[in-house]
Amino acid sequence: MNLSEDKSGFFLKEMFPADLKVALVWLAASILAVCVPFLNESPVRVVLTLPVILFLPGYCLIAALF
């Protein structure tokens, strides 16, 4: 590897961590559960949104720190 190579895009080429992809999918599913009328009135809403409120913020914060 030459020292003259451009390294400005190094951090953009890294893959997005799989656990944070799962967190984003879970967040999208919980938003849909809140917004869709027939899911809004079912227990599915509670099952999907409770971890988003209690678990995901702390998990994503720790993942960002490490």
PDBQT receptor file of N, H, CA, C and O in Angstrom, charges set to zero:
ATOM      1  N   MET A   1       0.848  -1.177   0.000  1.00  0.00    +0.000 N 
ATOM      2  CA  MET A   1       0.000   0.000   0.000  1.00  0.00    +0.000 C 
ATOM      3  C   MET A   1       0.894   1.241   0.000  1.00  0.00    +0.000 C 
ATOM      4  O   MET A   1       1.756   1.394   0.866  1.00  0.00    +0.000 OA
ATOM      5  N   ASN A   2       0.689   2.098  -0.950  1.00  0.00    +0.000 N 
ATOM      6  H   ASN A   2      -0.010   1.974  -1.654  1.00  0.00    +0.000 HD
ATOM      7  CA  ASN A   2       1.462   3.334  -1.045  1.00  0.00    +0.000 C 
ATOM      8  C   ASN A   2       0.998   4.358  -0.028  1.00  0.00    +0.000 C 
ATOM      9  O   ASN A   2      -0.179   4.400   0.331  1.00  0.00    +0.000 OA
ATOM     10  N   LEU A   3       1.910   5.171   0.426  1.00  0.00    +0.000 N 
ATOM     11  H   LEU A   3       2.866   5.137   0.135  1.00  0.00    +0.000 HD
ATOM     12  CA  LEU A   3       1.536   6.250   1.342  1.00  0.00    +0.000 C 
ATOM     13  C   LEU A   3       0.811   7.359   0.611  1.00  0.00    +0.000 C 
ATOM     14  O   LEU A   3       0.151   8.191   1.233  1.00  0.00    +0.000 OA
ATOM     15  N   SER A   4       0.930   7.377  -0.712  1.00  0.00    +0.000 N 
ATOM     16  H   SER A   4       1.467   6.702  -1.218  1.00  0.00    +0.000 HD
ATOM     17  CA  SER A   4       0.302   8.446  -1.481  1.00  0.00    +0.000 C 
ATOM     18  C   SER A   4      -1.164   8.158  -1.805  1.00  0.00    +0.000 C 
ATOM     19  O   SER A   4      -1.843   9.010  -2.377  1.00  0.00    +0.000 OA
ATOM     20  N   GLU A   5      -1.665   6.968  -1.447  1.00  0.00    +0.000 N 
ATOM     21  H   GLU A   5      -1.113   6.275  -0.982  1.00  0.00    +0.000 HD
ATOM     22  CA  GLU A   5      -3.059   6.642  -1.729  1.00  0.00    +0.000 C 
ATOM     23  C   GLU A   5      -3.984   7.472  -0.845  1.00  0.00    +0.000 C 
ATOM     24  O   GLU A   5      -3.666   7.806   0.296  1.00  0.00    +0.000 OA
ATOM     25  N   ASP A   6      -5.134   7.787  -1.419  1.00  0.00    +0.000 N 
ATOM     26  H   ASP A   6      -5.393   7.516  -2.347  1.00  0.00    +0.000 HD
ATOM     27  CA  ASP A   6      -6.120   8.582  -0.684  1.00  0.00    +0.000 C 
ATOM     28  C   ASP A   6      -6.849   7.687   0.310  1.00  0.00    +0.000 C 
ATOM     29  O   ASP A   6      -7.402   6.655  -0.070  1.00  0.00    +0.000 OA
ATOM     30  N   LYS A   7      -6.853   8.075   1.570  1.00  0.00    +0.000 N 
ATOM     31  H   LYS A   7      -6.404   8.913   1.879  1.00  0.00    +0.000 HD
ATOM     32  CA  LYS A   7      -7.501   7.291   2.626  1.00  0.00    +0.000 C 
ATOM     33  C   LYS A   7      -8.719   8.010   3.193  1.00  0.00    +0.000 C 
ATOM     34  O   LYS A   7      -9.174   7.684   4.290  1.00  0.00    +0.000 OA
ATOM     35  N   SER A   8      -9.247   8.975   2.464  1.00  0.00    +0.000 N 
ATOM     36  H   SER A   8      -8.877   9.240   1.574  1.00  0.00    +0.000 HD
ATOM     37  CA  SER A   8     -10.348   9.766   3.001  1.00  0.00    +0.000 C 
ATOM     38  C   SER A   8     -11.647   8.977   3.097  1.00  0.00    +0.000 C 
ATOM     39  O   SER A   8     -12.478   9.281   3.952  1.00  0.00    +0.000 OA
ATOM     40  N   GLY A   9     -11.846   7.984   2.255  1.00  0.00    +0.000 N 
ATOM     41  H   GLY A   9     -11.171   7.737   1.560  1.00  0.00    +0.000 HD
ATOM     42  CA  GLY A   9     -13.086   7.216   2.287  1.00  0.00    +0.000 C 
ATOM     43  C   GLY A   9     -12.981   5.920   3.048  1.00  0.00    +0.000 C 
ATOM     44  O   GLY A   9     -13.833   5.045   2.894  1.00  0.00    +0.000 OA
ATOM     45  N   PHE A  10     -11.964   5.772   3.860  1.00  0.00    +0.000 N 
ATOM     46  H   PHE A  10     -11.272   6.482   3.985  1.00  0.00    +0.000 HD
ATOM     47  CA  PHE A  10     -11.749   4.520   4.586  1.00  0.00    +0.000 C 
ATOM     48  C   PHE A  10     -12.919   4.177   5.491  1.00  0.00    +0.000 C 
ATOM     49  O   PHE A  10     -13.377   3.035   5.499  1.00  0.00    +0.000 OA
ATOM     50  N   PHE A  11     -13.405   5.137   6.246  1.00  0.00    +0.000 N 
ATOM     51  H   PHE A  11     -13.032   6.065   6.239  1.00  0.00    +0.000 HD
ATOM     52  CA  PHE A  11     -14.474   4.862   7.206  1.00  0.00    +0.000 C 
ATOM     53  C   PHE A  11     -15.817   4.661   6.514  1.00  0.00    +0.000 C 
ATOM     54  O   PHE A  11     -16.709   4.030   7.081  1.00  0.00    +0.000 OA
ATOM     55  N   LEU A  12     -15.977   5.177   5.320  1.00  0.00    +0.000 N 
ATOM     56  H   LEU A  12     -15.253   5.690   4.859  1.00  0.00    +0.000 HD
ATOM     57  CA  LEU A  12     -17.227   4.989   4.594  1.00  0.00    +0.000 C 
ATOM     58  C   LEU A  12     -17.326   3.595   3.998  1.00  0.00    +0.000 C 
ATOM     59  O   LEU A  12     -18.429   3.136   3.700  1.00  0.00    +0.000 OA
ATOM     60  N   LYS A  13     -16.212   2.913   3.817  1.00  0.00    +0.000 N 
ATOM     61  H   LYS A  13     -15.316   3.285   4.058  1.00  0.00    +0.000 HD
ATOM     62  CA  LYS A  13     -16.207   1.589   3.208  1.00  0.00    +0.000 C 
ATOM     63  C   LYS A  13     -16.478   0.484   4.211  1.00  0.00    +0.000 C 
ATOM     64  O   LYS A  13     -16.724  -0.655   3.814  1.00  0.00    +0.000 OA
ATOM     65  N   GLU A  14     -16.439   0.789   5.506  1.00  0.00    +0.000 N 
ATOM     66  H   GLU A  14     -16.239   1.714   5.829  1.00  0.00    +0.000 HD
ATOM     67  CA  GLU A  14     -16.718  -0.230   6.512  1.00  0.00    +0.000 C 
ATOM     68  C   GLU A  14     -18.177  -0.646   6.431  1.00  0.00    +0.000 C 
ATOM     69  O   GLU A  14     -19.054   0.151   6.099  1.00  0.00    +0.000 OA
ATOM     70  N   MET A  15     -18.413  -1.907   6.740  1.00  0.00    +0.000 N 
ATOM     71  H   MET A  15     -17.700  -2.554   7.010  1.00  0.00    +0.000 HD
ATOM     72  CA  MET A  15     -19.779  -2.415   6.708  1.00  0.00    +0.000 C 
ATOM     73  C   MET A  15     -20.525  -1.954   7.958  1.00  0.00    +0.000 C 
ATOM     74  O   MET A  15     -19.941  -1.801   9.030  1.00  0.00    +0.000 OA
ATOM     75  N   PHE A  16     -21.823  -1.737   7.793  1.00  0.00    +0.000 N 
ATOM     76  H   PHE A  16     -22.298  -1.861   6.922  1.00  0.00    +0.000 HD
ATOM     77  CA  PHE A  16     -22.676  -1.370   8.917  1.00  0.00    +0.000 C 
ATOM     78  C   PHE A  16     -22.865  -2.617   9.774  1.00  0.00    +0.000 C 
ATOM     79  O   PHE A  16     -23.194  -3.672   9.233  1.00  0.00    +0.000 OA
ATOM     80  N   PRO A  17     -22.670  -2.538  11.090  1.00  0.00    +0.000 N 
ATOM     81  CA  PRO A  17     -22.761  -3.733  11.943  1.00  0.00    +0.000 C 
ATOM     82  C   PRO A  17     -24.134  -4.396  11.865  1.00  0.00    +0.000 C 
ATOM     83  O   PRO A  17     -25.163  -3.724  11.792  1.00  0.00    +0.000 OA
ATOM     84  N   ALA A  18     -24.127  -5.712  11.880  1.00  0.00    +0.000 N 
ATOM     85  H   ALA A  18     -23.291  -6.258  11.939  1.00  0.00    +0.000 HD
ATOM     86  CA  ALA A  18     -25.358  -6.487  11.729  1.00  0.00    +0.000 C 
ATOM     87  C   ALA A  18     -26.318  -6.262  12.897  1.00  0.00    +0.000 C 
ATOM     88  O   ALA A  18     -27.532  -6.239  12.693  1.00  0.00    +0.000 OA
ATOM     89  N   ASP A  19     -25.806  -6.098  14.108  1.00  0.00    +0.000 N 
ATOM     90  H   ASP A  19     -24.820  -6.117  14.274  1.00  0.00    +0.000 HD
ATOM     91  CA  ASP A  19     -26.699  -5.902  15.245  1.00  0.00    +0.000 C 
ATOM     92  C   ASP A  19     -27.440  -4.571  15.146  1.00  0.00    +0.000 C 
ATOM     93  O   ASP A  19     -28.595  -4.477  15.562  1.00  0.00    +0.000 OA
ATOM     94  N   LEU A  20     -26.799  -3.554  14.607  1.00  0.00    +0.000 N 
ATOM     95  H   LEU A  20     -25.861  -3.631  14.269  1.00  0.00    +0.000 HD
ATOM     96  CA  LEU A  20     -27.489  -2.277  14.438  1.00  0.00    +0.000 C 
ATOM     97  C   LEU A  20     -28.473  -2.328  13.277  1.00  0.00    +0.000 C 
ATOM     98  O   LEU A  20     -29.460  -1.593  13.277  1.00  0.00    +0.000 OA
ATOM     99  N   LYS A  21     -28.222  -3.181  12.290  1.00  0.00    +0.000 N 
ATOM    100  H   LYS A  21     -27.420  -3.778  12.290  1.00  0.00    +0.000 HD
ATOM    101  CA  LYS A  21     -29.222  -3.394  11.232  1.00  0.00    +0.000 C 
ATOM    102  C   LYS A  21     -30.490  -4.015  11.816  1.00  0.00    +0.000 C 
ATOM    103  O   LYS A  21     -31.604  -3.632  11.458  1.00  0.00    +0.000 OA
ATOM    104  N   VAL A  22     -30.305  -4.971  12.711  1.00  0.00    +0.000 N 
ATOM    105  H   VAL A  22     -29.400  -5.282  13.001  1.00  0.00    +0.000 HD
ATOM    106  CA  VAL A  22     -31.452  -5.601  13.378  1.00  0.00    +0.000 C 
ATOM    107  C   VAL A  22     -32.205  -4.570  14.208  1.00  0.00    +0.000 C 
ATOM    108  O   VAL A  22     -33.436  -4.580  14.243  1.00  0.00    +0.000 OA
ATOM    109  N   ALA A  23     -31.485  -3.689  14.868  1.00  0.00    +0.000 N 
ATOM    110  H   ALA A  23     -30.486  -3.681  14.839  1.00  0.00    +0.000 HD
ATOM    111  CA  ALA A  23     -32.130  -2.642  15.666  1.00  0.00    +0.000 C 
ATOM    112  C   ALA A  23     -32.943  -1.709  14.775  1.00  0.00    +0.000 C 
ATOM    113  O   ALA A  23     -34.041  -1.300  15.152  1.00  0.00    +0.000 OA
ATOM    114  N   LEU A  24     -32.422  -1.370  13.604  1.00  0.00    +0.000 N 
ATOM    115  H   LEU A  24     -31.530  -1.703  13.298  1.00  0.00    +0.000 HD
ATOM    116  CA  LEU A  24     -33.167  -0.506  12.681  1.00  0.00    +0.000 C 
ATOM    117  C   LEU A  24     -34.418  -1.194  12.146  1.00  0.00    +0.000 C 
ATOM    118  O   LEU A  24     -35.467  -0.565  12.010  1.00  0.00    +0.000 OA
ATOM    119  N   VAL A  25     -34.307  -2.477  11.844  1.00  0.00    +0.000 N 
ATOM    120  H   VAL A  25     -33.454  -2.988  11.954  1.00  0.00    +0.000 HD
ATOM    121  CA  VAL A  25     -35.476  -3.226  11.364  1.00  0.00    +0.000 C 
ATOM    122  C   VAL A  25     -36.525  -3.319  12.461  1.00  0.00    +0.000 C 
ATOM    123  O   VAL A  25     -37.719  -3.172  12.196  1.00  0.00    +0.000 OA
ATOM    124  N   TRP A  26     -36.081  -3.564  13.702  1.00  0.00    +0.000 N 
ATOM    125  H   TRP A  26     -35.112  -3.684  13.916  1.00  0.00    +0.000 HD
ATOM    126  CA  TRP A  26     -37.011  -3.640  14.839  1.00  0.00    +0.000 C 
ATOM    127  C   TRP A  26     -37.705  -2.289  15.044  1.00  0.00    +0.000 C 
ATOM    128  O   TRP A  26     -38.903  -2.237  15.322  1.00  0.00    +0.000 OA
ATOM    129  N   LEU A  27     -36.953  -1.211  14.907  1.00  0.00    +0.000 N 
ATOM    130  H   LEU A  27     -35.980  -1.253  14.681  1.00  0.00    +0.000 HD
ATOM    131  CA  LEU A  27     -37.532   0.121  15.055  1.00  0.00    +0.000 C 
ATOM    132  C   LEU A  27     -38.559   0.397  13.969  1.00  0.00    +0.000 C 
ATOM    133  O   LEU A  27     -39.622   0.953  14.246  1.00  0.00    +0.000 OA
ATOM    134  N   ALA A  28     -38.252   0.013  12.742  1.00  0.00    +0.000 N 
ATOM    135  H   ALA A  28     -37.389  -0.438  12.517  1.00  0.00    +0.000 HD
ATOM    136  CA  ALA A  28     -39.209   0.204  11.643  1.00  0.00    +0.000 C 
ATOM    137  C   ALA A  28     -40.476  -0.620  11.870  1.00  0.00    +0.000 C 
ATOM    138  O   ALA A  28     -41.581  -0.146  11.604  1.00  0.00    +0.000 OA
ATOM    139  N   ALA A  29     -40.319  -1.843  12.357  1.00  0.00    +0.000 N 
ATOM    140  H   ALA A  29     -39.421  -2.228  12.572  1.00  0.00    +0.000 HD
ATOM    141  CA  ALA A  29     -41.482  -2.683  12.636  1.00  0.00    +0.000 C 
ATOM    142  C   ALA A  29     -42.331  -2.099  13.755  1.00  0.00    +0.000 C 
ATOM    143  O   ALA A  29     -43.558  -2.171  13.701  1.00  0.00    +0.000 OA
ATOM    144  N   SER A  30     -41.702  -1.530  14.756  1.00  0.00    +0.000 N 
ATOM    145  H   SER A  30     -40.704  -1.471  14.801  1.00  0.00    +0.000 HD
ATOM    146  CA  SER A  30     -42.480  -0.941  15.855  1.00  0.00    +0.000 C 
ATOM    147  C   SER A  30     -43.189   0.335  15.407  1.00  0.00    +0.000 C 
ATOM    148  O   SER A  30     -44.298   0.618  15.860  1.00  0.00    +0.000 OA
ATOM    149  N   ILE A  31     -42.566   1.101  14.528  1.00  0.00    +0.000 N 
ATOM    150  H   ILE A  31     -41.665   0.872  14.160  1.00  0.00    +0.000 HD
ATOM    151  CA  ILE A  31     -43.239   2.293  13.999  1.00  0.00    +0.000 C 
ATOM    152  C   ILE A  31     -44.450   1.885  13.179  1.00  0.00    +0.000 C 
ATOM    153  O   ILE A  31     -45.503   2.517  13.263  1.00  0.00    +0.000 OA
ATOM    154  N   LEU A  32     -44.303   0.833  12.386  1.00  0.00    +0.000 N 
ATOM    155  H   LEU A  32     -43.447   0.320  12.318  1.00  0.00    +0.000 HD
ATOM    156  CA  LEU A  32     -45.455   0.332  11.627  1.00  0.00    +0.000 C 
ATOM    157  C   LEU A  32     -46.548  -0.185  12.553  1.00  0.00    +0.000 C 
ATOM    158  O   LEU A  32     -47.734   0.011  12.285  1.00  0.00    +0.000 OA
ATOM    159  N   ALA A  33     -46.160  -0.842  13.637  1.00  0.00    +0.000 N 
ATOM    160  H   ALA A  33     -45.197  -1.002  13.855  1.00  0.00    +0.000 HD
ATOM    161  CA  ALA A  33     -47.155  -1.365  14.579  1.00  0.00    +0.000 C 
ATOM    162  C   ALA A  33     -47.925  -0.244  15.256  1.00  0.00    +0.000 C 
ATOM    163  O   ALA A  33     -49.085  -0.430  15.623  1.00  0.00    +0.000 OA
ATOM    164  N   VAL A  34     -47.310   0.904  15.427  1.00  0.00    +0.000 N 
ATOM    165  H   VAL A  34     -46.368   1.055  15.129  1.00  0.00    +0.000 HD
ATOM    166  CA  VAL A  34     -47.999   2.032  16.046  1.00  0.00    +0.000 C 
ATOM    167  C   VAL A  34     -48.887   2.749  15.031  1.00  0.00    +0.000 C 
ATOM    168  O   VAL A  34     -49.969   3.222  15.378  1.00  0.00    +0.000 OA
ATOM    169  N   CYS A  35     -48.441   2.830  13.795  1.00  0.00    +0.000 N 
ATOM    170  H   CYS A  35     -47.561   2.446  13.513  1.00  0.00    +0.000 HD
ATOM    171  CA  CYS A  35     -49.154   3.621  12.783  1.00  0.00    +0.000 C 
ATOM    172  C   CYS A  35     -50.270   2.865  12.071  1.00  0.00    +0.000 C 
ATOM    173  O   CYS A  35     -51.259   3.476  11.668  1.00  0.00    +0.000 OA
ATOM    174  N   VAL A  36     -50.136   1.565  11.908  1.00  0.00    +0.000 N 
ATOM    175  H   VAL A  36     -49.333   1.068  12.236  1.00  0.00    +0.000 HD
ATOM    176  CA  VAL A  36     -51.152   0.767  11.202  1.00  0.00    +0.000 C 
ATOM    177  C   VAL A  36     -52.312   0.524  12.156  1.00  0.00    +0.000 C 
ATOM    178  O   VAL A  36     -52.116   0.012  13.258  1.00  0.00    +0.000 OA
ATOM    179  N   PRO A  37     -53.541   0.896  11.728  1.00  0.00    +0.000 N 
ATOM    180  CA  PRO A  37     -54.684   0.835  12.667  1.00  0.00    +0.000 C 
ATOM    181  C   PRO A  37     -54.977  -0.546  13.254  1.00  0.00    +0.000 C 
ATOM    182  O   PRO A  37     -55.222  -0.646  14.456  1.00  0.00    +0.000 OA
ATOM    183  N   PHE A  38     -54.961  -1.611  12.455  1.00  0.00    +0.000 N 
ATOM    184  H   PHE A  38     -54.761  -1.530  11.479  1.00  0.00    +0.000 HD
ATOM    185  CA  PHE A  38     -55.325  -2.917  13.017  1.00  0.00    +0.000 C 
ATOM    186  C   PHE A  38     -54.219  -3.493  13.902  1.00  0.00    +0.000 C 
ATOM    187  O   PHE A  38     -54.503  -4.337  14.752  1.00  0.00    +0.000 OA
ATOM    188  N   LEU A  39     -52.986  -3.068  13.729  1.00  0.00    +0.000 N 
ATOM    189  H   LEU A  39     -52.755  -2.383  13.039  1.00  0.00    +0.000 HD
ATOM    190  CA  LEU A  39     -51.910  -3.490  14.637  1.00  0.00    +0.000 C 
ATOM    191  C   LEU A  39     -51.844  -2.617  15.882  1.00  0.00    +0.000 C 
ATOM    192  O   LEU A  39     -51.356  -3.052  16.926  1.00  0.00    +0.000 OA
ATOM    193  N   ASN A  40     -52.328  -1.402  15.772  1.00  0.00    +0.000 N 
ATOM    194  H   ASN A  40     -52.724  -1.049  14.924  1.00  0.00    +0.000 HD
ATOM    195  CA  ASN A  40     -52.294  -0.466  16.893  1.00  0.00    +0.000 C 
ATOM    196  C   ASN A  40     -53.153  -0.946  18.057  1.00  0.00    +0.000 C 
ATOM    197  O   ASN A  40     -52.873  -0.626  19.212  1.00  0.00    +0.000 OA
ATOM    198  N   GLU A  41     -54.179  -1.700  17.760  1.00  0.00    +0.000 N 
ATOM    199  H   GLU A  41     -54.406  -1.960  16.822  1.00  0.00    +0.000 HD
ATOM    200  CA  GLU A  41     -55.093  -2.155  18.809  1.00  0.00    +0.000 C 
ATOM    201  C   GLU A  41     -54.817  -3.584  19.260  1.00  0.00    +0.000 C 
ATOM    202  O   GLU A  41     -55.629  -4.174  19.972  1.00  0.00    +0.000 OA
ATOM    203  N   SER A  42     -53.680  -4.147  18.855  1.00  0.00    +0.000 N 
ATOM    204  H   SER A  42     -53.020  -3.667  18.277  1.00  0.00    +0.000 HD
ATOM    205  CA  SER A  42     -53.380  -5.532  19.207  1.00  0.00    +0.000 C 
ATOM    206  C   SER A  42     -52.180  -5.598  20.157  1.00  0.00    +0.000 C 
ATOM    207  O   SER A  42     -51.459  -4.613  20.318  1.00  0.00    +0.000 OA
ATOM    208  N   PRO A  43     -51.971  -6.740  20.776  1.00  0.00    +0.000 N 
ATOM    209  CA  PRO A  43     -50.817  -6.907  21.670  1.00  0.00    +0.000 C 
ATOM    210  C   PRO A  43     -49.470  -6.873  20.925  1.00  0.00    +0.000 C 
ATOM    211  O   PRO A  43     -48.418  -6.750  21.552  1.00  0.00    +0.000 OA
ATOM    212  N   VAL A  44     -49.504  -6.981  19.616  1.00  0.00    +0.000 N 
ATOM    213  H   VAL A  44     -50.358  -7.081  19.106  1.00  0.00    +0.000 HD
ATOM    214  CA  VAL A  44     -48.276  -6.921  18.819  1.00  0.00    +0.000 C 
ATOM    215  C   VAL A  44     -47.585  -5.576  19.023  1.00  0.00    +0.000 C 
ATOM    216  O   VAL A  44     -46.357  -5.497  19.038  1.00  0.00    +0.000 OA
ATOM    217  N   ARG A  45     -48.369  -4.539  19.175  1.00  0.00    +0.000 N 
ATOM    218  H   ARG A  45     -49.366  -4.603  19.163  1.00  0.00    +0.000 HD
ATOM    219  CA  ARG A  45     -47.806  -3.204  19.387  1.00  0.00    +0.000 C 
ATOM    220  C   ARG A  45     -46.971  -3.160  20.657  1.00  0.00    +0.000 C 
ATOM    221  O   ARG A  45     -45.884  -2.582  20.668  1.00  0.00    +0.000 OA
ATOM    222  N   VAL A  46     -47.463  -3.758  21.711  1.00  0.00    +0.000 N 
ATOM    223  H   VAL A  46     -48.346  -4.228  21.703  1.00  0.00    +0.000 HD
ATOM    224  CA  VAL A  46     -46.740  -3.764  22.984  1.00  0.00    +0.000 C 
ATOM    225  C   VAL A  46     -45.471  -4.602  22.871  1.00  0.00    +0.000 C 
ATOM    226  O   VAL A  46     -44.417  -4.210  23.374  1.00  0.00    +0.000 OA
ATOM    227  N   VAL A  47     -45.569  -5.744  22.218  1.00  0.00    +0.000 N 
ATOM    228  H   VAL A  47     -46.425  -6.062  21.810  1.00  0.00    +0.000 HD
ATOM    229  CA  VAL A  47     -44.419  -6.631  22.075  1.00  0.00    +0.000 C 
ATOM    230  C   VAL A  47     -43.312  -5.959  21.257  1.00  0.00    +0.000 C 
ATOM    231  O   VAL A  47     -42.132  -6.144  21.555  1.00  0.00    +0.000 OA
ATOM    232  N   LEU A  48     -43.673  -5.192  20.242  1.00  0.00    +0.000 N 
ATOM    233  H   LEU A  48     -44.632  -5.043  20.000  1.00  0.00    +0.000 HD
ATOM    234  CA  LEU A  48     -42.676  -4.547  19.405  1.00  0.00    +0.000 C 
ATOM    235  C   LEU A  48     -42.140  -3.238  19.989  1.00  0.00    +0.000 C 
ATOM    236  O   LEU A  48     -40.959  -2.931  19.825  1.00  0.00    +0.000 OA
ATOM    237  N   THR A  49     -42.980  -2.475  20.657  1.00  0.00    +0.000 N 
ATOM    238  H   THR A  49     -43.939  -2.724  20.789  1.00  0.00    +0.000 HD
ATOM    239  CA  THR A  49     -42.538  -1.155  21.111  1.00  0.00    +0.000 C 
ATOM    240  C   THR A  49     -41.860  -1.149  22.485  1.00  0.00    +0.000 C 
ATOM    241  O   THR A  49     -41.037  -0.275  22.756  1.00  0.00    +0.000 OA
ATOM    242  N   LEU A  50     -42.187  -2.087  23.335  1.00  0.00    +0.000 N 
ATOM    243  H   LEU A  50     -42.856  -2.797  23.114  1.00  0.00    +0.000 HD
ATOM    244  CA  LEU A  50     -41.574  -2.102  24.658  1.00  0.00    +0.000 C 
ATOM    245  C   LEU A  50     -40.048  -2.250  24.616  1.00  0.00    +0.000 C 
ATOM    246  O   LEU A  50     -39.358  -1.518  25.325  1.00  0.00    +0.000 OA
ATOM    247  N   PRO A  51     -39.497  -3.165  23.814  1.00  0.00    +0.000 N 
ATOM    248  CA  PRO A  51     -38.030  -3.216  23.717  1.00  0.00    +0.000 C 
ATOM    249  C   PRO A  51     -37.423  -1.951  23.091  1.00  0.00    +0.000 C 
ATOM    250  O   PRO A  51     -36.295  -1.575  23.409  1.00  0.00    +0.000 OA
ATOM    251  N   VAL A  52     -38.177  -1.304  22.203  1.00  0.00    +0.000 N 
ATOM    252  H   VAL A  52     -39.093  -1.610  21.944  1.00  0.00    +0.000 HD
ATOM    253  CA  VAL A  52     -37.669  -0.070  21.589  1.00  0.00    +0.000 C 
ATOM    254  C   VAL A  52     -37.525   1.019  22.646  1.00  0.00    +0.000 C 
ATOM    255  O   VAL A  52     -36.585   1.812  22.602  1.00  0.00    +0.000 OA
ATOM    256  N   ILE A  53     -38.433   1.056  23.570  1.00  0.00    +0.000 N 
ATOM    257  H   ILE A  53     -39.197   0.412  23.606  1.00  0.00    +0.000 HD
ATOM    258  CA  ILE A  53     -38.403   2.083  24.606  1.00  0.00    +0.000 C 
ATOM    259  C   ILE A  53     -37.376   1.748  25.694  1.00  0.00    +0.000 C 
ATOM    260  O   ILE A  53     -36.648   2.628  26.152  1.00  0.00    +0.000 OA
ATOM    261  N   LEU A  54     -37.320   0.482  26.103  1.00  0.00    +0.000 N 
ATOM    262  H   LEU A  54     -37.911  -0.232  25.730  1.00  0.00    +0.000 HD
ATOM    263  CA  LEU A  54     -36.493   0.109  27.248  1.00  0.00    +0.000 C 
ATOM    264  C   LEU A  54     -35.088  -0.376  26.893  1.00  0.00    +0.000 C 
ATOM    265  O   LEU A  54     -34.153  -0.150  27.662  1.00  0.00    +0.000 OA
ATOM    266  N   PHE A  55     -34.921  -1.028  25.758  1.00  0.00    +0.000 N 
ATOM    267  H   PHE A  55     -35.681  -1.211  25.134  1.00  0.00    +0.000 HD
ATOM    268  CA  PHE A  55     -33.658  -1.697  25.465  1.00  0.00    +0.000 C 
ATOM    269  C   PHE A  55     -32.824  -1.028  24.372  1.00  0.00    +0.000 C 
ATOM    270  O   PHE A  55     -31.624  -0.827  24.554  1.00  0.00    +0.000 OA
ATOM    271  N   LEU A  56     -33.431  -0.686  23.257  1.00  0.00    +0.000 N 
ATOM    272  H   LEU A  56     -34.406  -0.850  23.109  1.00  0.00    +0.000 HD
ATOM    273  CA  LEU A  56     -32.673  -0.208  22.099  1.00  0.00    +0.000 C 
ATOM    274  C   LEU A  56     -31.880   1.079  22.319  1.00  0.00    +0.000 C 
ATOM    275  O   LEU A  56     -30.756   1.162  21.824  1.00  0.00    +0.000 OA
ATOM    276  N   PRO A  57     -32.383   2.071  23.018  1.00  0.00    +0.000 N 
ATOM    277  CA  PRO A  57     -31.550   3.268  23.209  1.00  0.00    +0.000 C 
ATOM    278  C   PRO A  57     -30.230   2.984  23.917  1.00  0.00    +0.000 C 
ATOM    279  O   PRO A  57     -29.181   3.473  23.497  1.00  0.00    +0.000 OA
ATOM    280  N   GLY A  58     -30.275   2.209  24.970  1.00  0.00    +0.000 N 
ATOM    281  H   GLY A  58     -31.127   1.811  25.311  1.00  0.00    +0.000 HD
ATOM    282  CA  GLY A  58     -29.053   1.874  25.691  1.00  0.00    +0.000 C 
ATOM    283  C   GLY A  58     -28.132   0.984  24.880  1.00  0.00    +0.000 C 
ATOM    284  O   GLY A  58     -26.913   1.149  24.917  1.00  0.00    +0.000 OA
ATOM    285  N   TYR A  59     -28.706   0.041  24.146  1.00  0.00    +0.000 N 
ATOM    286  H   TYR A  59     -29.697  -0.093  24.116  1.00  0.00    +0.000 HD
ATOM    287  CA  TYR A  59     -27.896  -0.855  23.331  1.00  0.00    +0.000 C 
ATOM    288  C   TYR A  59     -27.178  -0.079  22.228  1.00  0.00    +0.000 C 
ATOM    289  O   TYR A  59     -25.987  -0.295  22.000  1.00  0.00    +0.000 OA
ATOM    290  N   CYS A  60     -27.880   0.813  21.548  1.00  0.00    +0.000 N 
ATOM    291  H   CYS A  60     -28.847   0.989  21.733  1.00  0.00    +0.000 HD
ATOM    292  CA  CYS A  60     -27.268   1.588  20.476  1.00  0.00    +0.000 C 
ATOM    293  C   CYS A  60     -26.224   2.561  21.028  1.00  0.00    +0.000 C 
ATOM    294  O   CYS A  60     -25.220   2.827  20.368  1.00  0.00    +0.000 OA
ATOM    295  N   LEU A  61     -26.447   3.079  22.201  1.00  0.00    +0.000 N 
ATOM    296  H   LEU A  61     -27.263   2.863  22.737  1.00  0.00    +0.000 HD
ATOM    297  CA  LEU A  61     -25.459   3.964  22.820  1.00  0.00    +0.000 C 
ATOM    298  C   LEU A  61     -24.175   3.201  23.137  1.00  0.00    +0.000 C 
ATOM    299  O   LEU A  61     -23.079   3.680  22.847  1.00  0.00    +0.000 OA
ATOM    300  N   ILE A  62     -24.308   2.024  23.725  1.00  0.00    +0.000 N 
ATOM    301  H   ILE A  62     -25.198   1.634  23.960  1.00  0.00    +0.000 HD
ATOM    302  CA  ILE A  62     -23.129   1.219  24.033  1.00  0.00    +0.000 C 
ATOM    303  C   ILE A  62     -22.429   0.779  22.750  1.00  0.00    +0.000 C 
ATOM    304  O   ILE A  62     -21.199   0.747  22.701  1.00  0.00    +0.000 OA
ATOM    305  N   ALA A  63     -23.190   0.440  21.715  1.00  0.00    +0.000 N 
ATOM    306  H   ALA A  63     -24.189   0.466  21.755  1.00  0.00    +0.000 HD
ATOM    307  CA  ALA A  63     -22.588   0.041  20.440  1.00  0.00    +0.000 C 
ATOM    308  C   ALA A  63     -21.826   1.220  19.820  1.00  0.00    +0.000 C 
ATOM    309  O   ALA A  63     -20.774   1.022  19.212  1.00  0.00    +0.000 OA
ATOM    310  N   ALA A  64     -22.338   2.416  19.966  1.00  0.00    +0.000 N 
ATOM    311  H   ALA A  64     -23.193   2.576  20.460  1.00  0.00    +0.000 HD
ATOM    312  CA  ALA A  64     -21.646   3.588  19.420  1.00  0.00    +0.000 C 
ATOM    313  C   ALA A  64     -20.385   3.908  20.215  1.00  0.00    +0.000 C 
ATOM    314  O   ALA A  64     -19.409   4.399  19.647  1.00  0.00    +0.000 OA
ATOM    315  N   LEU A  65     -20.389   3.639  21.509  1.00  0.00    +0.000 N 
ATOM    316  H   LEU A  65     -21.182   3.240  21.970  1.00  0.00    +0.000 HD
ATOM    317  CA  LEU A  65     -19.219   3.900  22.321  1.00  0.00    +0.000 C 
ATOM    318  C   LEU A  65     -18.083   2.922  22.042  1.00  0.00    +0.000 C 
ATOM    319  O   LEU A  65     -16.908   3.272  22.147  1.00  0.00    +0.000 OA
ATOM    320  N   PHE A  66     -18.451   1.683  21.683  1.00  0.00    +0.000 N 
ATOM    321  H   PHE A  66     -19.406   1.399  21.598  1.00  0.00    +0.000 HD
ATOM    322  CA  PHE A  66     -17.424   0.685  21.414  1.00  0.00    +0.000 C 
ATOM    323  C   PHE A  66     -17.244   0.537  19.934  1.00  0.00    +0.000 C 
ATOM    324  O   PHE A  66     -16.418  -0.261  19.490  1.00  0.00    +0.000 OA
TER     325      PHE A  66
